[in-house]
Amino acid sequence: MGDIVTVCLIRHAPTKENLEKRYLGWTDAPLADTAKLAVVDAMVKKVYGSDLQRCRQTAAHYFPNASYQAEASLRETNFGAFEGKTYEELKMDAHYRAWIDDPIRTPPPQGEAFDDFMKRVVDGFHYLPKNEDSYYLVVHGGVIRALLVAFAPTEQPFWSYQVPHDKQFVLTFTRKAWEEGARCMSLLEVPITAKPTM
């Protein structure tokens, strides 16, 4: 084991619901189009991620030779009554407006409270084995935001992070910080690109 640990956080490729700007949390939607997905790294042997199929499918394309360890704790937030709906469909709903105005203190009806979501994701991240030098996680936009809030070098608000489908976030920890669950020492945002085959 080295003195440095890297964690690559990758958002799943788009689903039809993502393209239609629908709230997509625990609904198990497939990817919209896998034909254009390239191999990112055929050398990666293990990938961790959400148990939902959009993450599994993305990982299978990006890392074709990796085993996949599914973690339900790394799911997107549960949007409850807002699942599958768009802003346009919800904008006149009083519950929706209350949630938009204060999402930290107002959970969606039948959905997940913000603090519960954050705790679930961070707990799931802490359950990863500590004995590796590099980790690849294929997860959801909200999960990446939650992990950046908890582990980026400087603390920033949840909504300050933009998490597109075509970028990955690379966190570099000292081994000590990784083992103690402390913040990383650097954060890079880089495009998801195919590695040339050797």
C-alpha positions in Angstrom: 0.0 0.0 0.0 1.3 3.4 -0.9 1.2 6.7 1.0 -1.4 8.2 -1.4 -4.9 7.1 -2.2 -6.9 8.3 -5.2 -10.7 8.1 -5.5 -12.3 8.7 -8.9 -16.0 9.7 -8.7 -17.8 9.2 -12.0 -21.5 10.0 -12.7 -23.4 7.4 -14.6 -24.1 8.1 -18.3 -27.5 9.8 -19.1 -30.8 8.1 -18.9 -33.9 9.1 -20.9 -35.2 10.7 -17.7 -32.0 12.8 -17.3 -32.3 14.0 -20.9 -35.9 15.0 -20.2 -34.8 16.8 -17.0 -37.0 14.5 -14.7 -36.2 13.9 -11.1 -34.6 10.5 -11.0 -33.7 9.0 -7.6 -34.5 5.5 -6.7 -36.4 4.7 -9.9 -34.3 2.0 -11.6 -34.1 3.5 -15.1 -31.7 2.1 -17.7 -29.3 4.3 -19.8 -30.7 6.1 -22.8 -27.9 5.1 -25.2 -25.0 2.8 -24.6 -23.8 2.8 -28.2 -21.6 5.9 -27.8 -20.0 4.8 -24.5 -16.3 4.3 -24.8 -14.0 2.1 -22.7 -12.4 4.5 -20.1 -9.9 2.0 -18.7 -9.7 -1.7 -19.4 -7.0 -2.1 -16.7 -9.3 -1.3 -13.8 -10.1 -4.5 -11.8 -12.7 -3.3 -9.3 -15.4 -0.6 -9.4 -17.8 0.3 -6.5 -21.1 2.0 -7.1 -24.8 2.3 -6.7 -26.9 -0.8 -7.0 -29.1 0.9 -9.6 -28.8 -0.3 -13.2 -27.8 3.0 -14.7 -24.6 2.9 -12.7 -24.0 -0.8 -13.3 -24.4 -0.3 -17.1 -22.1 2.7 -17.1 -19.4 0.8 -15.2 -19.7 -2.2 -17.5 -18.9 0.0 -20.5 -16.3 2.2 -19.0 -14.4 -0.6 -17.1 -15.2 -3.8 -19.0 -12.7 -6.0 -17.1 -13.7 -4.8 -13.6 -15.8 -6.6 -11.0 -18.6 -4.4 -9.7 -19.5 -4.1 -6.0 -23.0 -2.6 -5.7 -23.8 -0.5 -2.6 -27.4 0.5 -2.0 -26.0 3.2 0.3 -24.6 5.0 -2.7 -28.0 5.5 -4.4 -29.2 8.9 -5.4 -31.6 10.7 -3.0 -35.1 9.4 -2.9 -37.3 12.1 -4.5 -40.5 10.5 -3.2 -43.6 12.1 -4.8 -41.4 14.1 -7.2 -39.8 11.0 -8.9 -40.2 11.0 -12.6 -41.6 14.5 -12.8 -40.2 17.7 -14.3 -40.0 21.2 -12.9 -42.8 22.2 -15.4 -45.0 19.5 -14.0 -44.3 20.4 -10.4 -43.9 24.2 -10.3 -47.5 24.9 -9.1 -47.3 22.2 -6.3 -47.0 23.9 -2.9 -45.0 20.9 -1.5 -42.6 21.2 -4.4 -42.2 25.0 -3.9 -41.5 24.5 -0.2 -38.8 21.9 -1.0 -37.2 24.1 -3.7 -37.1 27.0 -1.3 -35.5 25.0 1.5 -34.4 21.5 0.5 -32.2 21.0 3.5 -35.1 21.3 6.0 -38.1 20.3 3.8 -38.0 16.7 2.4 -40.1 15.7 -0.6 -43.4 14.0 0.3 -42.6 10.3 0.8 -39.0 11.1 0.0 -35.7 11.3 1.8 -34.6 14.1 4.1 -31.4 15.9 3.1 -29.5 15.0 6.3 -30.5 11.3 6.0 -29.3 11.2 2.4 -25.9 12.8 3.4 -25.4 10.5 6.3 -26.3 7.4 4.2 -23.8 8.3 1.4 -20.9 9.2 3.8 -21.5 6.1 5.8 -21.5 4.0 2.6 -18.2 5.7 1.6 -16.7 4.9 5.0 -17.6 1.2 4.5 -15.2 0.9 1.5 -12.2 -1.3 2.3 -9.2 0.8 3.3 -6.5 -1.4 1.9 -6.4 -0.2 -1.8 -4.4 2.6 -3.4 -7.1 3.6 -6.0 -10.8 3.5 -6.1 -13.3 4.0 -8.9 -16.9 4.8 -8.0 -19.7 5.0 -10.5 -22.6 6.8 -8.8 -25.2 9.6 -9.1 -24.9 13.4 -9.3 -26.2 13.9 -5.8 -23.9 11.3 -4.4 -20.9 13.0 -5.9 -22.0 16.3 -4.5 -22.5 14.7 -1.0 -19.0 13.2 -1.1 -17.4 16.5 -2.3 -19.2 18.3 0.6 -17.7 15.8 3.0 -14.2 15.2 1.6 -13.1 18.0 -0.8 -10.1 20.0 0.5 -12.2 23.0 1.4 -15.8 22.9 2.5 -18.4 24.2 0.0 -22.2 24.0 -0.1 -23.9 21.0 -1.8 -25.3 23.1 -4.7 -22.0 24.8 -5.5 -20.9 21.7 -7.4 -21.8 21.1 -11.0 -21.7 17.4 -11.8 -22.1 16.7 -15.5 -22.2 13.2 -17.0 -18.9 13.8 -18.9 -16.6 14.7 -16.0 -14.9 12.8 -13.2 -13.8 14.1 -9.9 -10.4 12.8 -8.7 -9.8 13.1 -4.9 -6.2 12.5 -3.6 -5.9 11.6 0.0 -2.9 10.9 2.2 -3.1 7.3 3.5 -3.6 8.7 7.0 -6.4 11.0 5.9 -8.1 8.2 4.0 -7.9 5.8 6.9 -9.2 8.5 9.4 -12.0 9.6 7.1 -10.6 13.1 6.8 -10.6 15.5 3.9 -8.5 14.9 0.8 -5.5 17.1 0.0 -6.5 17.8 -3.7 -9.4 17.6 -6.0 -9.3 17.6 -9.8 -12.2 17.8 -12.2 -11.2 16.1 -15.5 -13.1 14.9 -18.6 -14.1 11.3 -18.8 -12.0 10.1 -21.7 -11.1 6.8 -23.2 -7.6 5.6 -22.5 -5.7 4.4 -25.6 -5.2 0.6 -25.5 -1.6 -0.5 -25.1 
